[in-house]
Amino acid sequence: MLINNKRVFILLLLIQLSINSFATHIVGGVMTYRHIGGDNYELTLKVYRDCNPGNLVYDQPADIEIYNATTHAFIQTINMSHAPEVNIDPNLSDSCLIIPPGICVEEAIYTTNINLPPIPGGYRIYYKKCCRNFTILNIINPGNAGAVYETIIPDTSITFPNSSPYYNFFPPIAICINKPINFDHSATDSDGDSLVYELCRPYSCVTASGGGYIWCDDAFGPPFPYVTWRFLAPGPYSTTYPLNSSPAIAIDTFTGFLTGVPNRLGQFVVGICVKEYKNGVLIGVTKRDFQFNIVDCQVIAFDPPPDDSLCSGDTIVIGPLNPDLSYSYLWNPFTGLNNFFIPNPLFTALNLSDTSVVIDYVLSVIAVPGCDSTDTITITVFPIVPLADSSGTVVIHKGESVMISASGGVNYTWSPDSSIIGASNIPNPIVSPDKTTTYKVIIEDINGCKKTVSVKVVVVSLDFSNAFTPNGDGANDIFYAMGDGWEELEFKIFNRWGELVFETKDITQGWNGKYKGIKQPAGTYVYYVKATDFLGSPEIKRGNITLIR
């Protein structure tokens, strides 16, 4: 059910060794230029370092060496100063990245204006700095490998004026293992030149010599050496395969879009070049290298709310099982919910009669601006036993038994069970009540929905005493037609000459032994009763009653 634009929260967990090792070395850099009129250019150098205690000290000023781009003849050294360094926002790559303490990259930007009159071959300008992190996996002796950042100002006979392209975005500080890289590594060229992108080999400025090293500060003049790729495990690495990845890391030639899925933890130096073409002629290359930190990421996904179902009229709690209460929530549609802005609202089902209803709710969750997720939960509402039925009302005489029934379910529970003969969990039990009784049955269907219906068993009876003593003592003073379950009653009493001495249609009324207010003599009298039950079935009884004085 999860929709696939779903975003995840990522907590980058770096092993302590890697965190500590970030503390002292250069991370990356790039050099560009911009023509500002005449023979004047604005030169920009960006250098990146870890900003933890004990980090590399930025050169202030930085020595910038200028050579002939064709002959490599040295021309001059200039100094560039940097503005106050600033921390790079670690969340640029993804709003859902939560960077743990200790992961920090700092940028120093050096700028200066320089006058460079036209010369055959143009200019190649360099900045050298030692050293890279010892823990980089893809090059040999990484702690003894420096970095060189260059820019090329072409011969003005080829193109003039010209400015180099500049990269639009800063690479991600940390990349999650086994998660796709989707990074826009494109550049912009103010002259409208054609740009072509490729992975390229970073420079070093440290060379082995006589059992030792010539360090960056002592290295003089191009060409500078490249870093040496490591061919043994976990490699082999190369310019086009700079880090363990599947699919392999790659850059689109024309868009600069960087893709791939890294599958090994560690630090890897990667070079990206943008080649600048004017009218099909290569006039310059802008190289940026950067240390990619592939880290073990904990993916904190939004807890997907499970689908649910309920019976008509019921209420349930819906939503994720373990919601983060610091996030914002919004439900749509609002139908049946008691609150639209909480993770677990109450849902009350509609009253349905015969068919099920399916409702899809969309839950939108926002952790921080730009980092959100949506998920769909399906709620199915079942009608309450739409086929439930019972045998209604039945009539029996006292002492008889009868089968009552219900239908429409898979489980039945009857009550009261005191007058049920046999099982009380079947659809058609036998009952033998001694008085009118209403039996209730809970009918449960295949969806677990329950409905209660009832069956009324009317017990009809007519009983008479054979004598009564209307002497006013409060005991057996009235002669009644005693019975139950009758809708209509005709009760008459005759004396021995056939004269009607009492008549009523109210079963609660009886004869007190008087006729027209006069006490009747002791003797035998005849009663006649016609009773009709609610189904219209009559019953007639005749008999004698003795009046005793």
ZITABEL-V94136 format. One record per run of one state. SS is the DSSP state (@ for helix, = for strand, . for the rest). FROM is the first residue (numbers start at 0). TO is the last residue. If there is no record, write none. Layout:
BEGIN
ss:SS from:FROM to:TO
ss:SS from:FROM to:TO
END
This chain:
BEGIN
ss:. from:0 to:0
ss:= from:1 to:1
ss:. from:2 to:7
ss:= from:8 to:12
ss:. from:13 to:14
ss:@ from:15 to:20
ss:. from:21 to:24
ss:= from:25 to:36
ss:. from:37 to:38
ss:= from:39 to:49
ss:. from:50 to:60
ss:= from:61 to:67
ss:. from:68 to:72
ss:= from:73 to:81
ss:. from:82 to:84
ss:= from:85 to:86
ss:. from:87 to:95
ss:= from:96 to:98
ss:. from:99 to:103
ss:= from:104 to:114
ss:. from:115 to:121
ss:= from:122 to:128
ss:. from:129 to:134
ss:= from:135 to:135
ss:. from:136 to:137
ss:= from:138 to:138
ss:. from:139 to:140
ss:@ from:141 to:143
ss:. from:144 to:145
ss:= from:146 to:152
ss:. from:153 to:164
ss:= from:165 to:166
ss:. from:167 to:172
ss:= from:173 to:175
ss:. from:176 to:178
ss:= from:179 to:183
ss:. from:184 to:185
ss:= from:186 to:187
ss:. from:188 to:192
ss:= from:193 to:199
ss:. from:200 to:201
ss:= from:202 to:202
ss:. from:203 to:205
ss:= from:206 to:208
ss:. from:209 to:210
ss:= from:211 to:213
ss:. from:214 to:224
ss:= from:225 to:225
ss:. from:226 to:227
ss:= from:228 to:228
ss:. from:229 to:243
ss:= from:244 to:244
ss:. from:245 to:248
ss:= from:249 to:250
ss:. from:251 to:255
ss:= from:256 to:261
ss:. from:262 to:264
ss:= from:265 to:277
ss:. from:278 to:279
ss:= from:280 to:299
ss:. from:300 to:306
ss:= from:307 to:310
ss:. from:311 to:313
ss:= from:314 to:316
ss:. from:317 to:326
ss:= from:327 to:331
ss:. from:332 to:335
ss:= from:336 to:336
ss:. from:337 to:344
ss:= from:345 to:347
ss:. from:348 to:355
ss:= from:356 to:367
ss:. from:368 to:369
ss:= from:370 to:381
ss:. from:382 to:387
ss:= from:388 to:389
ss:. from:390 to:391
ss:= from:392 to:396
ss:. from:397 to:400
ss:= from:401 to:402
ss:. from:403 to:404
ss:= from:405 to:406
ss:. from:407 to:409
ss:= from:410 to:414
ss:. from:415 to:418
ss:= from:419 to:420
ss:. from:421 to:428
ss:= from:429 to:430
ss:. from:431 to:435
ss:= from:436 to:443
ss:. from:444 to:448
ss:= from:449 to:462
ss:. from:463 to:465
ss:= from:466 to:467
ss:. from:468 to:477
ss:= from:478 to:478
ss:. from:479 to:480
ss:= from:481 to:483
ss:. from:484 to:486
ss:= from:487 to:493
ss:. from:494 to:498
ss:= from:499 to:503
ss:. from:504 to:509
ss:= from:510 to:510
ss:. from:511 to:512
ss:= from:513 to:514
ss:. from:515 to:516
ss:= from:517 to:518
ss:. from:519 to:521
ss:= from:522 to:531
ss:. from:532 to:536
ss:= from:537 to:546
ss:. from:547 to:548
END
